[in-house]
């Protein structure tokens, strides 16, 4: 069975899997190195910038029709 697992490679080349992997025996693996930063860091860094736009009274008013009745 082929399985894809997200990992991070540090500046020394150490591979750190982001979830546990427990194969029943030794397995081969392929590593694809992506240029962009991990998604979680990007999301955290952009949160403050997006909050400036999203946390305004005009935005609340524009989306009010989608809020459930209280």
Secondary structure, DSSP 8 states (H G I E B T S, - for coil): ------EEE-TT--EEESS----SS---------SS--HHHHHHHHHHHHHHHHSSHHHHHHHGGGS---
